[in-house]
Amino acid sequence: MSRLQSMLINPVLNKEIKLRFRSFKNFLGIFLFLAICGAVCLAFIYIETQFSHDGFTASDSRNLFILLSMGQLGLIVFITPGLTAGAISGEREKQTLNIMLTTQQSSTSIILSKLFSSILFLILMLVASLPLYSIVFLYGGVSPQTVFVMFGFLLLTMLTIGSIGIMFSTIMKRTIISTITTYGVMLFLLVGTLIIFLIVLRLILGFSQGTPGTGQSNNILPYFVLMLNPAVSMFSSLQSNMFMYEFQQLGINWPLWVGYTIAYIVISLFSLLIAINKLRPNMKAKSKKMKKG
């Protein structure tokens, strides 16, 4: 228990939290974010009530929930790389990384502290936006359980993107390069996986239809490609019939969110392990030489 506390509660984390939350700009950003989300909700309700004869129904409330969730996912995807990709490389550029490494803090403690302090601001924004979902509850269509499941989905996405950013920040010496690389990976996950899925699906289904005597194809490659896409995985968890026909033709019965959860947990752990091992590569090599000598 004491070791876990030293990993999560340490001077590095305390310093990062104080630096990030001391500025008035952070709280101003949260206020603007909530104001924009509230304005979008009110505008959506106004438009639906003006142009619909049935008023604002439960299905409209569910569409509003999907709109808010996708907006928060876009916020996470485009802000998290900027917050995490310079966590270690920034310290290296300021020539403070060596000082940090000479402390008693372990590599795991430093990496986790940098990760949590970087994404803590986004977590605060998500928690602050939860009262906005009370507008959705007024009209029905969405249960509180669905809201908390979606909140967990966003947390997992944020943790994975942050882990990838920390990994590139540890491996690469320049912050600009690690930031560009992290954004490139996210662009591939959002757009590239969808393009590859459509191409592979068309080839597989076209081949199976063109071959006599073939029925369902048991090729799971399109599923593995699409489960890496956070936007499609989120939307499919809200709309269960999305890609259902295509997956049935491929002989796949697993929901997309199951594969997404497993894949992103593995990616997070793999990225953090690389970052922890690469934080002190020179120091580990020197210690091995001293032991041999």
MARMARMI-791273 format. One record per residue (C-alpha): residue number from 1; residue in three letters; x negated, y, z negated. Coordinates in steps of 0.05 Angstrom, whole numbers, padded with zeros to 5 digits, always signed. Layout:
// residues N
NUM_ALA_X_Y_Z
...
This chain:
// residues 293
1_MET_+00000_+00000_+00000
2_SER_-00056_+00048_-00018
3_ARG_-00091_+00033_+00048
4_LEU_-00027_+00048_+00087
5_GLN_-00019_+00114_+00049
6_SER_-00091_+00133_+00065
7_MET_-00078_+00121_+00138
8_LEU_-00015_+00162_+00142
9_ILE_-00027_+00214_+00087
10_ASN_-00097_+00242_+00096
11_PRO_-00131_+00310_+00106
12_VAL_-00130_+00304_+00182
13_LEU_-00054_+00296_+00183
14_ASN_-00043_+00350_+00132
15_LYS_-00087_+00399_+00171
16_GLU_-00052_+00384_+00237
17_ILE_+00018_+00392_+00207
18_LYS_+00000_+00459_+00175
19_LEU_-00030_+00485_+00240
20_ARG_+00030_+00464_+00282
21_PHE_+00086_+00486_+00236
22_ARG_+00055_+00551_+00210
23_SER_+00069_+00588_+00274
24_PHE_+00134_+00625_+00284
25_LYS_+00134_+00604_+00358
26_ASN_+00150_+00532_+00341
27_PHE_+00213_+00550_+00303
28_LEU_+00232_+00599_+00358
29_GLY_+00224_+00543_+00408
30_ILE_+00271_+00498_+00367
31_PHE_+00322_+00555_+00363
32_LEU_+00320_+00566_+00439
33_PHE_+00325_+00491_+00452
34_LEU_+00387_+00485_+00407
35_ALA_+00417_+00547_+00438
36_ILE_+00408_+00520_+00508
37_CYS_+00437_+00452_+00489
38_GLY_+00496_+00485_+00455
39_ALA_+00509_+00530_+00515
40_VAL_+00506_+00469_+00562
41_CYS_+00557_+00432_+00519
42_LEU_+00605_+00491_+00517
43_ALA_+00597_+00504_+00592
44_PHE_+00610_+00430_+00607
45_ILE_+00673_+00430_+00564
46_TYR_+00698_+00495_+00595
47_ILE_+00687_+00470_+00666
48_GLU_+00722_+00404_+00653
49_THR_+00782_+00436_+00619
50_GLN_+00790_+00488_+00674
51_PHE_+00786_+00440_+00734
52_SER_+00820_+00379_+00703
53_HIS_+00894_+00370_+00692
54_ASP_+00884_+00321_+00635
55_GLY_+00839_+00367_+00595
56_PHE_+00775_+00343_+00562
57_THR_+00783_+00267_+00557
58_ALA_+00742_+00212_+00523
59_SER_+00708_+00196_+00590
60_ASP_+00687_+00268_+00596
61_SER_+00659_+00265_+00526
62_ARG_+00618_+00204_+00545
63_ASN_+00592_+00241_+00606
64_LEU_+00572_+00299_+00561
65_PHE_+00535_+00250_+00516
66_ILE_+00497_+00221_+00576
67_LEU_+00480_+00292_+00599
68_LEU_+00451_+00310_+00531
69_SER_+00412_+00245_+00525
70_MET_+00382_+00252_+00594
71_GLY_+00363_+00324_+00579
72_GLN_+00327_+00304_+00516
73_LEU_+00292_+00248_+00553
74_GLY_+00268_+00299_+00604
75_LEU_+00243_+00343_+00548
76_ILE_+00204_+00285_+00518
77_VAL_+00174_+00262_+00584
78_PHE_+00149_+00331_+00604
79_ILE_+00126_+00359_+00536
80_THR_+00096_+00298_+00501
81_PRO_+00036_+00291_+00549
82_GLY_+00018_+00364_+00538
83_LEU_+00020_+00355_+00462
84_THR_-00021_+00291_+00459
85_ALA_-00068_+00291_+00518
86_GLY_-00115_+00341_+00485
87_ALA_-00113_+00314_+00414
88_ILE_-00182_+00282_+00415
89_SER_-00214_+00315_+00476
90_GLY_-00195_+00383_+00448
91_GLU_-00234_+00368_+00385
92_ARG_-00292_+00346_+00429
93_GLU_-00291_+00410_+00469
94_LYS_-00289_+00452_+00405
95_GLN_-00348_+00410_+00379
96_THR_-00310_+00390_+00316
97_LEU_-00301_+00316_+00333
98_ASN_-00369_+00296_+00306
99_ILE_-00353_+00331_+00240
100_MET_-00287_+00293_+00236
101_LEU_-00322_+00227_+00250
102_THR_-00371_+00237_+00193
103_THR_-00315_+00238_+00142
104_GLN_-00290_+00177_+00105
105_GLN_-00228_+00173_+00150
106_SER_-00226_+00110_+00193
107_SER_-00215_+00111_+00268
108_THR_-00145_+00083_+00258
109_SER_-00128_+00138_+00209
110_ILE_-00153_+00193_+00255
111_ILE_-00116_+00166_+00316
112_LEU_-00050_+00155_+00280
113_SER_-00055_+00224_+00247
114_LYS_-00066_+00258_+00314
115_LEU_-00009_+00219_+00344
116_PHE_+00041_+00233_+00289
117_SER_+00023_+00306_+00282
118_SER_+00031_+00315_+00358
119_ILE_+00099_+00283_+00364
120_LEU_+00126_+00308_+00297
121_PHE_+00149_+00373_+00329
122_LEU_+00190_+00335_+00381
123_ILE_+00219_+00291_+00327
124_LEU_+00241_+00353_+00290
125_MET_+00274_+00379_+00354
126_LEU_+00312_+00313_+00362
127_VAL_+00335_+00312_+00290
128_ALA_+00357_+00385_+00295
129_SER_+00399_+00368_+00357
130_LEU_+00438_+00312_+00323
131_PRO_+00493_+00360_+00298
132_LEU_+00507_+00378_+00370
133_TYR_+00533_+00308_+00380
134_SER_+00590_+00324_+00332
135_ILE_+00621_+00359_+00393
136_VAL_+00622_+00292_+00427
137_PHE_+00654_+00258_+00367
138_LEU_+00712_+00307_+00368
139_TYR_+00737_+00279_+00434
140_GLY_+00717_+00206_+00424
141_GLY_+00686_+00161_+00477
142_VAL_+00620_+00152_+00438
143_SER_+00610_+00118_+00371
144_PRO_+00559_+00140_+00319
145_GLN_+00523_+00074_+00329
146_THR_+00511_+00092_+00402
147_VAL_+00481_+00159_+00381
148_PHE_+00432_+00126_+00333
149_VAL_+00413_+00073_+00384
150_MET_+00399_+00128_+00435
151_PHE_+00358_+00165_+00382
152_GLY_+00316_+00102_+00372
153_PHE_+00307_+00096_+00447
154_LEU_+00281_+00168_+00450
155_LEU_+00234_+00155_+00392
156_LEU_+00205_+00094_+00425
157_THR_+00195_+00132_+00490
158_MET_+00162_+00189_+00453
159_LEU_+00116_+00142_+00415
160_THR_+00094_+00106_+00479
161_ILE_+00081_+00170_+00518
162_GLY_+00043_+00198_+00459
163_SER_+00001_+00135_+00453
164_ILE_-00017_+00138_+00527
165_GLY_-00036_+00211_+00520
166_ILE_-00080_+00196_+00459
167_MET_-00114_+00139_+00496
168_PHE_-00132_+00183_+00556
169_SER_-00153_+00239_+00509
170_THR_-00201_+00191_+00474
171_ILE_-00229_+00160_+00538
172_MET_-00238_+00225_+00578
173_LYS_-00281_+00283_+00556
174_ARG_-00242_+00340_+00588
175_THR_-00172_+00359_+00565
176_ILE_-00149_+00381_+00634
177_ILE_-00167_+00313_+00664
178_SER_-00133_+00273_+00609
179_THR_-00071_+00317_+00615
180_ILE_-00067_+00308_+00690
181_THR_-00077_+00233_+00684
182_THR_-00023_+00227_+00631
183_TYR_+00026_+00267_+00674
184_GLY_+00007_+00224_+00733
185_VAL_+00024_+00160_+00694
186_MET_+00091_+00190_+00674
187_LEU_+00106_+00210_+00746
188_PHE_+00092_+00138_+00767
189_LEU_+00138_+00110_+00712
190_LEU_+00194_+00157_+00732
191_VAL_+00189_+00158_+00808
192_GLY_+00139_+00106_+00830
193_THR_+00173_+00047_+00794
194_LEU_+00240_+00065_+00824
195_ILE_+00211_+00068_+00895
196_ILE_+00174_+00002_+00885
197_PHE_+00237_-00030_+00857
198_LEU_+00279_-00010_+00918
199_ILE_+00226_-00034_+00967
200_VAL_+00214_-00101_+00932
201_LEU_+00289_-00112_+00922
202_ARG_+00303_-00099_+00996
203_LEU_+00248_-00146_+01017
204_ILE_+00270_-00202_+00970
205_LEU_+00344_-00197_+00986
206_GLY_+00331_-00190_+01060
207_PHE_+00287_-00251_+01060
208_SER_+00337_-00293_+01021
209_GLN_+00395_-00272_+01066
210_GLY_+00354_-00286_+01128
211_THR_+00335_-00356_+01105
212_PRO_+00388_-00410_+01116
213_GLY_+00411_-00448_+01055
214_THR_+00385_-00398_+01003
215_GLY_+00431_-00369_+00950
216_GLN_+00408_-00332_+00889
217_SER_+00335_-00312_+00886
218_ASN_+00299_-00323_+00820
219_ASN_+00246_-00270_+00832
220_ILE_+00240_-00227_+00769
221_LEU_+00188_-00178_+00797
222_PRO_+00240_-00123_+00810
223_TYR_+00263_-00129_+00738
224_PHE_+00192_-00122_+00712
225_VAL_+00181_-00060_+00755
226_LEU_+00246_-00025_+00737
227_MET_+00243_-00039_+00662
228_LEU_+00183_+00009_+00659
229_ASN_+00227_+00068_+00682
230_PRO_+00252_+00106_+00621
231_ALA_+00307_+00144_+00657
232_VAL_+00337_+00083_+00691
233_SER_+00332_+00041_+00628
234_MET_+00368_+00094_+00587
235_PHE_+00422_+00104_+00639
236_SER_+00432_+00028_+00646
237_SER_+00440_+00022_+00571
238_LEU_+00497_+00073_+00574
239_GLN_+00526_+00045_+00639
240_SER_+00522_-00030_+00632
241_ASN_+00546_-00043_+00703
242_MET_+00486_-00007_+00733
243_PHE_+00444_-00054_+00776
244_MET_+00486_-00112_+00750
245_TYR_+00501_-00138_+00820
246_GLU_+00428_-00134_+00842
247_PHE_+00404_-00170_+00779
248_GLN_+00456_-00224_+00787
249_GLN_+00432_-00236_+00858
250_LEU_+00362_-00244_+00830
251_GLY_+00385_-00292_+00776
252_ILE_+00370_-00244_+00718
253_ASN_+00417_-00239_+00659
254_TRP_+00375_-00198_+00612
255_PRO_+00396_-00126_+00599
256_LEU_+00346_-00075_+00623
257_TRP_+00338_-00043_+00555
258_VAL_+00312_-00108_+00525
259_GLY_+00254_-00111_+00574
260_TYR_+00242_-00037_+00565
261_THR_+00237_-00043_+00490
262_ILE_+00188_-00101_+00493
263_ALA_+00145_-00069_+00548
264_TYR_+00139_-00001_+00514
265_ILE_+00122_-00032_+00446
266_VAL_+00066_-00071_+00479
267_ILE_+00042_-00010_+00518
268_SER_+00040_+00031_+00454
269_LEU_+00000_-00020_+00415
270_PHE_-00048_-00031_+00473
271_SER_-00060_+00043_+00482
272_LEU_-00072_+00055_+00408
273_LEU_-00120_-00003_+00404
274_ILE_-00161_+00025_+00462
275_ALA_-00161_+00094_+00431
276_ILE_-00184_+00067_+00363
277_ASN_-00239_+00025_+00394
278_LYS_-00264_+00081_+00439
279_LEU_-00265_+00135_+00386
280_ARG_-00332_+00114_+00358
281_PRO_-00366_+00074_+00414
282_ASN_-00436_+00103_+00404
283_MET_-00433_+00097_+00328
284_LYS_-00413_+00023_+00333
285_ALA_-00470_+00008_+00381
286_LYS_-00520_+00042_+00335
287_SER_-00495_+00003_+00275
288_LYS_-00502_-00063_+00312
289_LYS_-00574_-00045_+00331
290_MET_-00591_-00028_+00259
291_LYS_-00563_-00095_+00236
292_LYS_-00604_-00133_+00288
293_GLY_-00666_-00094_+00271
